Amino acid sequence: MDVGEPGPAVRDDLGGKVAIVTGGARSIGAAIATELVARGARVLVLDVEEGAGKELAGRLGRRAAFVPADVADPAGRATAVRASVDTFGGVDLLVNNAVEPADGGASADTATWLRSYEVNVVAAVMMTQECRALMRRRGGGVVVNVASVSGHRAQAGRWVYNASKAALLQVTRSAARDLAEDGIRVVSVSPAWTWSRIIGAMAGGDRRAADRMAGSYQALGRVGDAEEVARAVAFLCSSDASFITGSDLAVDGGYLALGPEG
């Protein structure tokens, strides 16, 4: 486990809170970790990408630590939760952001389906189970599941990913009902087209091209930024969202308002 050096000055609306961010080394996950640290939280990042994870923890400073592990591996999950307790004293916030984007539509094989559900659904549930007692011990907590507009809409050639994200949305609603008795809120966010390695590759690294690609799907006419998703996650983690649970917050530039993708 790598712990960074002194980091940047922070705001304090999440001061004293400890967060775990899965899939936190790059893109949306890294933006979420950065935003939570900036708001005063201490953050443990869990990811398979060791180089990126170490670099992020070093940049964020002593309020961040990195554990290299696959969230789909029970031993990796246990290691991350134990590291959060040993390093920062517990867990208050869990952001289930790790994702398996592979699909194949009507031709997807069994292995693709199982891996998608293992990472996108089962790992999120198991991480929630791992953290529940620790959150209860600290008086409650928040679980934020990073879903997708793909869980709300049909998209050509995408059966596997969309089904897994729809399942995660339903898990969010059900878990919110059962964990409320422990003072734990369970919510989700649904990003649409957001600038990332995947979108960047599709657009040849050209942000303006990505904006044009997304323009017909999103009312604001552009792709989102990872930092915009991160700010939504931080809001849901904060006391400003204290009466919000079982809900999904679309961070989608109007994607869902426009209807089917076509």
C-alpha positions in Angstrom: 0.0 0.0 0.0 1.3 3.4 -1.0 0.5 6.6 1.0 1.3 9.9 -0.6 3.0 13.1 0.7 1.3 16.2 2.0 -1.4 17.2 -0.5 -3.3 20.4 -1.5 -5.4 22.6 0.7 -8.9 21.3 1.3 -12.4 22.4 1.9 -14.0 20.7 4.9 -17.6 19.7 4.2 -16.5 16.0 4.2 -13.8 16.5 6.9 -13.4 13.5 9.1 -15.0 11.1 6.5 -13.2 8.1 5.1 -14.0 6.9 1.6 -13.2 3.9 -0.5 -13.3 4.5 -4.3 -13.2 1.3 -6.4 -11.8 1.7 -9.9 -10.3 4.9 -8.7 -7.0 5.2 -10.5 -8.2 6.8 -13.7 -10.9 8.8 -15.5 -14.1 9.2 -13.4 -12.8 7.3 -10.5 -9.7 9.5 -10.2 -11.8 12.6 -10.5 -14.0 11.3 -7.7 -11.1 10.5 -5.4 -9.6 14.0 -6.1 -12.9 15.7 -5.4 -13.4 13.9 -2.1 -9.9 14.7 -0.9 -10.4 18.3 -1.9 -13.5 18.3 0.3 -11.7 17.0 3.3 -12.2 13.3 3.1 -9.5 10.7 3.4 -9.7 8.3 0.4 -8.5 4.8 -0.2 -8.3 4.0 -4.0 -8.7 0.4 -5.1 -7.8 -0.5 -8.7 -5.9 -3.0 -10.8 -3.8 -0.3 -12.5 -1.0 -0.1 -10.0 1.1 2.6 -11.8 -1.8 5.0 -12.2 -3.0 4.3 -8.6 0.4 5.1 -7.0 0.7 8.2 -9.1 -2.7 9.5 -8.0 -2.1 8.7 -4.3 1.2 10.5 -4.5 -0.4 13.5 -6.1 -3.3 13.7 -3.6 -1.0 13.5 -0.6 -1.4 12.0 2.9 -5.2 12.1 2.7 -5.1 9.3 0.0 -3.8 5.8 -0.2 -3.7 3.2 -2.9 -4.3 -0.6 -2.8 -3.7 -2.6 -5.9 -6.5 -5.2 -6.2 -9.2 -6.5 -8.4 -12.6 -5.6 -7.0 -14.0 -8.9 -8.3 -11.6 -10.8 -6.1 -12.9 -11.5 -2.6 -9.4 -11.3 -1.2 -8.8 -8.0 -2.9 -12.0 -6.5 -1.4 -11.1 -7.7 2.0 -7.6 -6.2 1.7 -9.0 -2.9 0.7 -11.4 -2.6 3.5 -8.8 -3.7 6.0 -6.4 -1.1 4.7 -9.0 1.6 5.0 -9.4 0.7 8.7 -5.7 0.3 9.4 -4.7 3.5 7.5 -7.7 5.8 8.2 -9.6 4.2 11.0 -12.8 3.0 9.3 -15.2 3.6 6.4 -17.9 6.2 6.0 -18.3 6.5 2.2 -18.1 3.8 -0.5 -18.1 4.7 -4.2 -18.6 1.6 -6.3 -17.1 2.9 -9.6 -15.1 -0.1 -10.9 -16.5 -1.1 -14.3 -16.2 -3.9 -16.9 -17.3 -2.2 -20.2 -17.0 -5.2 -22.5 -20.1 -6.1 -24.4 -20.8 -8.0 -27.6 -24.6 -7.5 -27.9 -26.4 -10.5 -29.3 -23.1 -12.3 -29.8 -21.8 -11.9 -26.3 -20.6 -15.2 -24.8 -21.1 -16.6 -21.3 -17.8 -15.4 -20.1 -18.5 -11.8 -21.1 -21.9 -11.9 -19.3 -20.4 -13.4 -16.1 -17.4 -11.0 -16.0 -19.7 -8.0 -16.5 -22.0 -9.0 -13.7 -19.1 -10.0 -11.4 -17.5 -6.5 -11.7 -20.5 -4.2 -12.3 -23.0 -5.8 -9.9 -21.7 -8.5 -7.6 -18.5 -6.7 -6.6 -20.5 -3.6 -5.7 -22.9 -5.6 -3.6 -20.0 -7.4 -1.8 -18.2 -4.2 -1.2 -21.3 -2.8 0.4 -21.7 -5.9 2.6 -18.0 -5.6 3.6 -18.5 -1.9 4.6 -21.9 -2.1 6.2 -20.9 -3.0 9.7 -18.0 -0.5 9.7 -20.4 2.3 8.6 -22.9 1.3 11.2 -20.2 1.4 13.9 -19.4 5.0 12.9 -23.1 6.1 13.0 -24.0 5.5 9.4 -22.6 6.2 5.9 -23.2 6.6 2.2 -22.9 4.2 -0.7 -22.8 5.7 -4.2 -23.1 3.3 -7.1 -21.8 4.6 -10.4 -24.4 3.4 -12.8 -25.0 4.8 -16.4 -27.7 6.1 -18.7 -27.1 2.8 -20.4 -29.0 1.2 -17.6 -32.1 3.3 -18.4 -32.1 3.0 -22.2 -31.8 0.5 -25.1 -28.6 1.0 -27.1 -27.8 -0.9 -30.3 -25.3 -3.7 -29.9 -25.1 -3.3 -26.1 -26.9 -6.0 -24.1 -24.4 -6.9 -21.5 -23.3 -3.6 -20.1 -26.8 -2.1 -20.2 -28.3 -5.1 -18.4 -25.6 -4.9 -15.7 -26.1 -1.2 -15.1 -29.9 -1.7 -14.9 -29.3 -4.3 -12.3 -27.1 -2.0 -10.3 -29.9 0.6 -10.3 -32.3 -1.9 -8.9 -29.7 -3.0 -6.3 -29.4 0.7 -5.3 -33.2 0.9 -4.6 -33.4 -2.4 -2.7 -30.2 -1.7 -0.6 -31.5 1.8 0.3 -34.6 0.2 1.8 -32.6 -2.4 3.9 -29.6 -0.3 5.0 -31.7 2.7 6.1 -32.1 1.1 9.5 -28.3 1.4 9.9 -28.2 5.1 9.0 -26.7 4.2 5.6 -27.9 6.0 2.5 -27.6 4.2 -0.9 -27.7 6.3 -4.1 -26.5 6.2 -7.6 -25.3 8.5 -10.4 -25.9 7.9 -14.1 -23.3 9.5 -16.3 -23.8 9.7 -20.1 -21.0 10.3 -22.6 -18.2 11.5 -20.4 -14.6 12.4 -21.6 -12.5 9.4 -20.8 -10.0 7.0 -22.3 -12.8 5.1 -24.0 -14.5 8.2 -25.5 -11.1 9.7 -26.3 -10.2 6.6 -28.3 -13.5 6.7 -30.2 -12.8 10.3 -31.1 -9.2 9.9 -31.9 -8.2 12.0 -28.9 -10.0 15.0 -30.3 -12.3 16.6 -27.6 -14.2 18.7 -30.2 -14.9 15.5 -32.3 -16.2 13.8 -29.1 -18.5 16.8 -28.5 -19.8 16.5 -32.0 -20.4 12.8 -31.5 -22.3 13.4 -28.3 -24.2 16.5 -29.5 -27.1 14.6 -31.0 -27.6 12.5 -27.8 -27.1 15.1 -25.1 -29.1 18.3 -24.9 -26.1 20.4 -23.8 -24.3 19.4 -27.0 -21.1 18.0 -25.6 -19.6 15.2 -23.6 -19.4 15.6 -19.9 -16.2 16.0 -17.8 -15.2 13.5 -15.2 -15.0 16.3 -12.7 -18.8 17.0 -13.2 -19.6 13.5 -12.2 -17.2 13.8 -9.3 -19.0 16.9 -7.9 -22.3 15.1 -8.1 -20.9 12.1 -6.2 -19.4 14.5 -3.5 -22.8 16.2 -3.1 -24.5 12.8 -2.6 -21.9 11.9 0.0 -22.4 15.2 1.9 -24.9 16.3 4.5 -26.5 18.5 1.9 -28.0 15.2 0.5 -29.0 13.9 3.9 -32.6 13.2 2.9 -31.8 11.5 -0.4 -31.6 7.7 -0.6 -32.7 5.1 -3.1 -32.5 7.7 -5.9 -30.5 8.0 -9.1 -28.9 11.3 -10.1 -28.4 11.6 -13.9 -25.3 13.5 -14.8 -26.0 13.3 -18.4 -26.2 16.7 -20.1 -29.9 16.0 -20.8 -29.4 12.5 -22.4 -32.3 10.9 -20.7 -34.5 13.9 -21.3 -34.1 13.4 -25.1 -35.5 9.9 -25.1 -34.1 6.9 -27.1 -30.7 7.0 -28.6 -31.9 5.8 -32.0 
